[in-house]
Amino acid sequence: MMICSLRSQSVRPLHGSEFVSGSKSLIPTKRSSLLPPLPARKISRQLTLSLSRPLHISSVESFGSSGTSARKDDGLIKCEAYEADRSEAAASAAGSDVAKRVKIGIYFATWWALNVVFNIYNKKVLNAYPYPWLTSTLSLATGSLMMLISWATRIAETPKTDFEFWKTLFPVAVAHTIGHVAATVSMSKVAVSFTHIIKSGEPAFSVLVSRFLLGETFPASVYLSLVPIIGGCALAAVTELNFNMIGFMGAMISNLAFVFRNIFSKRGMKGKSVSGMNYYACLSMLSLVILTPFAIAVEGPQMWAAGFQKALSDIGPQIVWWMAAQSVFYHLYNQVSYMSLDEISPLTFSIGNTMKRISVIVSSIIIFHTPVQPVNALGAAIAVLGTFLYSQAKQ
């Protein structure tokens, strides 16, 4: 049993820091105006409390002057308190932490696997059917259709959007469309591994744009991390056996576009209550609307039809499966990456993105038997290492 004073009309939890261990006086600092003034009395009993655990009131025997068990001679109100045991809370917290780590691990493994599969089928389609504008359009159209079906069948919760949401999303969608098409054009001209080596230089574009256009400053370690990124990309480009300027410029434009996409996304989506999955779905739909007329103007139905007949004669009906798989896996890997952003920090996401590029580069070299010179491999390794150092320097 412990004695405490009532500070207000409501009963609240007590903490060990509100008591003094020892034989010092326990004097209430502020009394309710409803209670008579209490004389300062010394508590002869020593209080030995653990300050590492909170105190909780379990019961109050009387309030004010009512109740038969109140001590009327001293005017104090008796209440029972107990020290909370943190063992159960600690065990619960540890369990939830393990569950969260497992969930993040599943997200990363799924993200990397889907991205590898997408890049394989994307390259197969582009080798047999070299129309990157149509391929990019089909990817966005498939993802948009999948999400519309998910919303209609209530598999996924329909997002609540308004005109302001779509207005702020528009510049993000423009940048996303340019980056998506440019990357697809690049992969239609060069090896998958080379495109991803050049795309690992995206942090350099991010720093340069933020510094010279937005006026942001960075510590010296961030600028130093750009040296291996730029040097590694340059070494890989110079030693690439099947170098193509259109492929190289496509990857560079994709880097720049995705940097602006991230900037517009951070600026425009603050305070928006849309999940990562639904955000990417809305982004895909708006990008599809933007891209479709340009795809028709650049390539057109006649070129698509002639190219499809040639692909059918060269590959057979499985070209249809390749195109379907490429489109589905493109949406799935992007959807998982946006969902993972809801669970992890930007730094963790950046590290995961670096590891994803490694898995794509290695798997594509193995599957497509891409010839790689030792110097070229060294350049790729230096660029990827620089990307990792950049993510560490920015934290």
C-alpha positions in Angstrom: 0.0 0.0 0.0 1.3 3.4 -0.9 0.0 6.9 -0.1 -0.3 9.5 -2.8 -2.0 12.9 -3.1 -4.7 13.6 -5.7 -3.5 16.4 -8.0 -6.6 16.8 -10.1 -10.1 15.5 -10.4 -9.1 12.7 -12.7 -7.1 9.7 -11.7 -3.9 9.1 -13.8 -1.0 6.7 -13.8 1.9 7.4 -11.4 5.5 6.9 -12.3 8.4 6.1 -10.1 10.1 9.5 -10.9 7.3 11.2 -8.9 8.4 9.6 -5.6 11.6 10.0 -3.7 13.4 7.0 -2.4 14.4 7.5 1.2 13.0 9.4 4.2 12.4 12.8 2.6 9.1 14.5 2.9 6.4 13.7 0.4 4.6 17.0 -0.1 2.0 17.6 -2.8 3.1 20.5 -5.1 -0.4 21.4 -6.3 -3.8 20.5 -4.7 -7.2 20.5 -6.2 -9.4 23.4 -5.2 -12.1 20.9 -4.2 -10.1 19.4 -1.4 -9.2 21.1 1.9 -5.6 22.2 2.4 -3.5 19.3 3.7 -0.8 19.8 6.3 2.7 18.9 5.3 3.5 15.7 7.0 6.6 13.5 6.9 6.2 10.0 5.9 8.2 7.9 8.3 8.0 4.8 6.2 10.8 4.5 3.7 9.8 4.2 0.1 11.9 1.9 -2.0 10.8 2.0 -5.6 12.3 1.0 -8.9 12.5 4.1 -11.1 13.0 1.9 -14.2 9.4 0.7 -14.1 6.2 2.8 -14.0 3.6 2.8 -11.2 0.0 2.2 -11.9 -3.0 2.9 -9.6 -5.0 -0.3 -9.1 -7.7 1.1 -6.9 -8.8 4.2 -4.9 -10.4 3.6 -1.6 -12.0 6.9 -1.1 -12.5 10.3 -2.9 -12.8 13.5 -0.9 -14.6 13.1 2.4 -16.8 10.2 1.3 -16.1 6.5 2.1 -15.7 4.7 5.3 -12.0 3.8 4.9 -10.7 7.3 4.4 -8.3 8.6 7.1 -10.2 11.7 8.2 -7.5 12.8 10.7 -4.9 13.5 8.1 -7.1 14.1 5.1 -5.1 11.9 2.8 -6.6 9.6 0.2 -5.3 6.1 0.1 -4.8 4.3 -3.2 -3.1 1.1 -4.1 -0.3 1.1 -6.7 1.8 -1.5 -8.3 5.0 -1.6 -10.3 4.5 -2.7 -13.9 6.5 -5.6 -15.1 8.1 -4.8 -18.5 9.0 -8.4 -19.3 5.8 -9.1 -21.2 6.0 -5.8 -23.1 9.7 -6.4 -24.0 8.8 -9.8 -25.3 6.0 -8.4 -27.3 8.2 -5.7 -28.7 10.9 -8.1 -29.6 8.4 -10.3 -31.4 7.0 -7.5 -33.4 10.5 -6.3 -34.3 11.4 -9.8 -35.7 8.1 -9.9 -37.6 8.8 -6.6 -39.1 12.3 -7.6 -40.2 10.9 -10.8 -41.8 8.3 -8.7 -43.6 10.9 -6.3 -44.9 13.1 -9.3 -46.0 10.2 -10.8 -47.9 9.5 -7.4 -49.6 13.2 -7.1 -50.7 13.4 -10.7 -51.9 10.2 -10.3 -53.9 11.2 -6.9 -55.3 14.6 -8.2 -56.5 13.1 -11.4 -57.9 10.3 -9.7 -59.8 12.8 -7.1 -61.2 15.2 -9.8 -62.5 12.3 -11.6 -64.2 11.0 -8.4 -65.7 14.4 -7.5 -67.1 14.8 -10.9 -68.7 11.4 -10.9 -70.4 11.7 -7.2 -71.3 15.0 -7.9 -73.1 13.6 -11.0 -74.9 10.6 -9.0 -76.1 12.8 -6.1 -77.3 15.2 -8.4 -79.1 12.3 -10.0 -81.1 10.0 -7.0 -81.2 12.1 -3.7 -81.1 9.3 -1.2 -80.4 10.1 0.3 -77.0 7.4 2.9 -77.1 4.6 0.3 -77.5 6.3 -2.0 -75.0 6.4 0.8 -72.5 2.7 1.6 -73.2 1.7 -2.0 -72.7 3.5 -2.2 -69.3 1.5 0.8 -68.0 -1.8 -0.4 -69.5 -1.4 -3.8 -67.9 -0.7 -2.4 -64.5 -3.6 0.0 -64.8 -5.9 -2.8 -65.7 -4.7 -5.0 -62.9 -5.4 -2.2 -60.3 -8.8 -1.3 -61.7 -9.8 -5.0 -61.3 -8.3 -5.0 -57.8 -10.4 -2.0 -56.8 -13.6 -3.3 -58.5 -13.3 -6.7 -56.7 -12.2 -5.0 -53.4 -9.0 -6.9 -53.3 -7.3 -3.5 -52.8 -8.9 -0.5 -51.1 -9.9 2.2 -53.6 -8.0 5.4 -53.0 -9.8 8.6 -52.1 -8.5 11.3 -54.5 -9.5 14.7 -55.6 -8.6 17.2 -58.3 -5.7 18.6 -56.2 -4.3 15.1 -55.9 -4.2 14.5 -59.7 -2.9 18.1 -60.2 0.1 17.4 -58.0 0.6 14.0 -59.5 0.8 15.3 -63.1 4.5 16.5 -63.1 5.5 13.3 -61.3 3.7 11.3 -64.1 5.4 13.3 -66.8 8.9 12.6 -65.3 8.0 8.9 -64.7 6.8 8.5 -68.3 10.0 10.0 -69.7 12.2 7.9 -67.5 10.3 4.7 -68.3 10.4 5.2 -72.0 14.0 6.2 -72.0 15.1 3.2 -70.0 13.2 0.9 -72.4 14.7 2.5 -75.4 18.1 2.0 -73.8 17.5 -1.7 -73.2 16.4 -2.1 -76.9 19.8 -0.9 -78.0 22.3 -2.2 -75.5 22.7 -5.1 -73.0 20.6 -5.1 -69.9 23.8 -5.0 -67.7 25.1 -1.9 -69.4 21.8 0.0 -69.0 21.8 -0.8 -65.3 25.5 0.1 -64.9 24.7 3.6 -66.3 21.5 3.8 -64.3 23.5 3.3 -61.1 24.8 6.8 -61.7 21.4 8.3 -60.8 22.8 9.6 -57.4 25.2 11.9 -59.3 22.3 13.4 -61.2 20.3 13.8 -57.9 23.1 15.7 -56.2 23.8 17.9 -59.2 20.2 18.8 -59.7 19.6 19.4 -56.0 22.7 21.6 -55.8 22.4 23.8 -58.8 18.6 24.0 -59.4 17.3 23.7 -55.8 20.2 25.3 -54.0 20.6 22.4 -51.5 24.0 21.7 -50.0 25.5 18.4 -49.0 28.5 17.3 -46.8 31.8 16.7 -48.4 31.4 12.9 -48.1 28.4 13.0 -50.5 30.4 14.8 -53.1 33.3 12.4 -52.7 31.0 9.4 -53.1 30.2 10.7 -56.6 33.8 10.2 -57.8 33.6 6.4 -57.9 30.1 6.5 -59.4 31.0 8.8 -62.3 34.4 7.1 -62.8 32.9 3.6 -62.7 30.2 4.5 -65.2 32.7 6.1 -67.5 35.0 3.1 -67.4 32.2 0.7 -68.1 30.9 2.9 -71.0 34.4 3.2 -72.6 35.1 -0.6 -72.4 31.6 -1.7 -73.4 32.0 -4.1 -76.4 28.5 -3.4 -77.8 28.4 0.4 -77.1 25.5 2.3 -78.6 25.0 6.0 -78.2 21.2 5.8 -78.3 21.3 3.2 -75.6 23.8 5.2 -73.5 21.8 8.5 -73.8 18.5 6.6 -73.0 19.9 5.4 -69.7 21.3 8.9 -68.9 17.9 10.6 -69.7 16.2 8.0 -67.6 18.4 8.9 -64.7 17.7 12.6 -65.0 13.9 12.0 -65.4 13.7 9.8 -62.3 15.6 12.4 -60.3 12.9 15.0 -61.2 10.2 12.4 -60.5 11.5 11.9 -57.0 11.8 15.7 -56.4 8.2 16.4 -57.7 6.9 13.4 -55.7 8.4 14.7 -52.4 7.2 18.2 -53.0 3.7 17.4 -54.1 2.7 14.4 -52.1 3.3 15.7 -48.6 0.3 15.1 -46.4 -1.5 12.9 -48.9 -3.0 9.8 -47.4 -2.6 7.4 -50.3 -0.8 4.1 -49.8 2.3 3.2 -51.8 0.5 0.6 -53.8 -2.4 3.0 -54.8 0.0 5.9 -55.4 1.9 3.9 -58.0 -1.4 2.7 -59.5 -2.6 6.3 -60.0 0.9 7.2 -61.3 0.7 4.4 -63.9 -2.8 5.4 -65.1 -1.8 9.1 -65.6 1.4 8.1 -67.3 -0.5 5.8 -69.6 -2.7 8.8 -70.6 0.4 10.9 -71.3 2.4 8.2 -73.2 -0.3 6.7 -75.5 -0.5 9.6 -78.0 3.2 9.9 -78.2 3.7 6.2 -78.8 1.2 6.3 -81.6 2.9 9.3 -83.2 6.5 7.9 -82.9 5.9 4.3 -84.0 2.2 3.8 -84.9 -0.1 0.9 -85.5 1.3 0.0 -89.0 4.8 -0.5 -87.6 3.5 -2.4 -84.7 1.5 -4.8 -86.9 4.3 -5.4 -89.3 6.8 -6.0 -86.4 4.4 -8.4 -84.7 4.0 -10.5 -87.8 7.7 -10.8 -88.1 8.1 -11.7 -84.4 5.4 -14.4 -84.8 7.3 -15.9 -87.7 10.6 -15.8 -86.0 9.7 -16.7 -82.4 6.2 -18.2 -82.6 3.2 -17.7 -80.4 5.4 -17.5 -77.3 6.1 -13.9 -78.1 2.6 -13.1 -76.8 3.5 -14.8 -73.5 6.7 -12.9 -73.3 4.9 -9.5 -73.8 2.3 -10.4 -71.2 4.9 -11.5 -68.7 7.0 -8.4 -69.3 4.0 -6.2 -68.7 2.8 -8.0 -65.6 6.2 -8.3 -63.9 6.9 -4.6 -64.6 3.9 -3.5 -62.7 4.4 -6.1 -59.9 8.0 -5.1 -59.2 7.3 -1.4 -59.1 4.2 -2.0 -56.9 6.3 -4.0 -54.4 9.0 -1.3 -54.3 6.4 1.4 -53.6 4.8 -0.8 -50.9 8.2 -1.3 -49.3 8.6 2.4 -49.0 5.7 2.4 -46.5 7.7 0.0 -44.3 11.3 1.2 -44.5 13.3 4.4 -44.5 14.6 6.1 -47.7 18.2 5.0 -46.7 17.2 1.3 -46.5 15.3 1.6 -49.7 18.4 3.2 -51.4 20.6 0.3 -50.2 18.0 -2.2 -51.4 17.9 -0.5 -54.8 21.7 -0.8 -55.1 21.6 -4.5 -54.3 18.8 -4.9 -56.8 21.0 -3.5 -59.6 23.7 -6.0 -58.7 21.3 -8.9 -58.9 20.0 -7.7 -62.3 23.5 -7.1 -63.8 24.8 -10.5 -62.7 21.7 -12.4 -63.7 21.4 -10.8 -67.1 25.1 -11.5 -67.9 24.6 -15.1 -67.0 21.3 -15.6 -68.8 22.1 -13.7 -72.0 25.8 -14.7 -72.1 26.8 -11.1 -72.3 30.6 -10.8 -73.0 32.3 -8.8 -70.3 35.9 -7.6 -70.2 37.6 -7.5 -66.9 38.0 -3.7 -67.1 34.3 -3.4 -67.9 33.4 -5.5 -64.8 35.8 -3.4 -62.7 34.0 -0.2 -63.9 30.6 -1.7 -63.0 31.9 -2.8 -59.5 33.3 0.7 -58.8 30.0 2.4 -59.9 27.9 0.1 -57.7 30.3 0.6 -54.8 30.0 4.4 -55.2 26.2 4.1 -55.1 26.4 2.3 -51.8 28.9 4.8 -50.4 26.5 7.6 -51.5 23.6 6.0 -49.6 25.7 5.8 -46.5 27.0 9.4 -46.8 23.5 10.8 -47.1 22.2 9.4 -43.9 
